[in-house]
């Protein structure tokens, strides 16, 4: 058996717009309902959940045209592209995470 290790990007919640925070919260709630209560269909991204201080999500591969599918708000696209540029397949948004130069920062 071969081990498979995937990296994640650690990023500040400051990189989340209000629309992105709402989408992450709603998606995490949908996934929680399916996983723990057995109802609903879940979110468009199955690996997405809330943490005590933010969210953890799968970073879907950008399409050939640079777009990102799954109904993800456009405000998240630069962070997802940054994650893939650094060979990361997941993103941890955390209140203690670092602000990353070159990515948008939003007021909370």
C-alpha positions as CSV (number, residue, x, y, z in Angstrom):
1,X,0.0,0.0,0.0
2,X,1.3,3.4,-0.9
3,X,0.8,6.3,1.4
4,X,-0.8,9.4,-0.1
5,X,-0.3,12.7,1.6
6,X,-2.1,15.9,0.7
7,X,-1.2,19.4,1.7
8,X,-3.5,22.1,3.0
9,X,-3.2,25.9,2.8
10,X,-3.5,27.6,6.2
11,X,-5.2,31.0,5.7
12,X,-6.7,33.7,7.8
13,X,-10.5,34.2,7.9
14,X,-9.7,37.7,6.8
15,X,-9.5,36.3,3.2
16,X,-13.3,35.6,3.4
17,X,-15.8,38.1,2.1
18,X,-19.3,38.1,3.8
19,X,-20.7,36.2,0.9
20,X,-17.9,33.5,1.2
21,X,-18.5,33.2,4.9
22,X,-22.2,32.7,4.4
23,X,-21.6,30.1,1.7
24,X,-19.1,28.2,3.8
25,X,-21.5,28.2,6.8
26,X,-24.5,27.1,4.8
27,X,-22.5,24.4,3.0
28,X,-21.0,23.1,6.3
29,X,-24.5,22.9,7.8
30,X,-25.8,20.9,4.8
31,X,-22.9,18.5,5.1
32,X,-23.5,18.2,8.9
33,X,-27.1,17.3,8.3
34,X,-26.3,14.5,5.9
35,X,-23.4,13.1,7.9
36,X,-24.8,13.2,11.4
37,X,-28.6,13.2,10.9
38,X,-29.1,11.3,7.6
39,X,-31.2,13.8,5.8
40,X,-30.6,16.2,2.9
41,X,-28.2,15.9,0.0
42,X,-25.2,17.8,1.4
43,X,-23.2,20.6,-0.2
44,X,-21.7,20.7,-3.6
45,X,-18.3,20.0,-2.0
46,X,-18.5,17.0,0.3
47,X,-15.2,17.8,2.1
48,X,-16.3,21.0,3.8
49,X,-17.0,21.6,7.4
50,X,-17.0,24.2,10.1
51,X,-14.3,24.3,12.8
52,X,-14.3,26.2,16.1
53,X,-12.5,29.1,14.5
54,X,-13.3,28.9,10.8
55,X,-13.8,26.3,8.0
56,X,-12.0,23.4,6.3
57,X,-12.7,22.8,2.7
58,X,-11.5,20.8,-0.3
59,X,-10.0,23.1,-3.0
60,X,-11.5,21.9,-6.3
61,X,-9.2,21.8,-9.3
62,X,-9.6,25.0,-11.4
63,X,-11.0,24.2,-14.9
64,X,-9.0,24.7,-18.1
65,X,-10.5,28.2,-18.5
66,X,-9.5,29.1,-15.0
67,X,-13.0,28.9,-13.6
68,X,-14.0,27.0,-10.5
69,X,-17.3,25.1,-10.4
70,X,-19.5,23.8,-7.6
71,X,-21.3,27.2,-7.0
72,X,-18.3,28.5,-5.1
73,X,-18.5,32.3,-4.7
74,X,-16.0,34.1,-6.9
75,X,-14.5,35.8,-3.8
76,X,-13.0,32.3,-2.9
77,X,-11.5,31.7,-6.4
78,X,-8.2,33.6,-5.8
79,X,-7.6,31.6,-2.6
80,X,-8.4,28.3,-4.3
81,X,-6.0,29.2,-7.2
82,X,-3.3,30.1,-4.6
83,X,-3.8,26.8,-2.9
84,X,-3.3,24.9,-6.1
85,X,-0.3,27.0,-7.1
86,X,1.3,25.7,-3.8
87,X,0.2,22.1,-4.4
88,X,-2.5,22.2,-1.7
89,X,-5.7,20.3,-2.1
90,X,-7.4,21.7,1.0
91,X,-7.8,25.0,2.7
92,X,-8.1,25.7,6.4
93,X,-9.6,29.1,7.1
94,X,-8.8,30.0,10.7
95,X,-9.1,33.1,12.8
96,X,-5.4,32.6,13.8
97,X,-4.3,31.7,10.3
98,X,-1.9,33.9,8.4
99,X,-2.9,36.7,6.0
100,X,-1.3,35.8,2.7
101,X,0.3,38.5,0.6
102,X,-1.5,39.0,-2.7
103,X,-4.9,37.7,-1.6
104,X,-7.9,39.9,-0.9
105,X,-8.5,40.9,2.7
106,X,-12.0,41.8,4.0
107,X,-13.1,43.6,7.1
108,X,-15.0,41.5,9.7
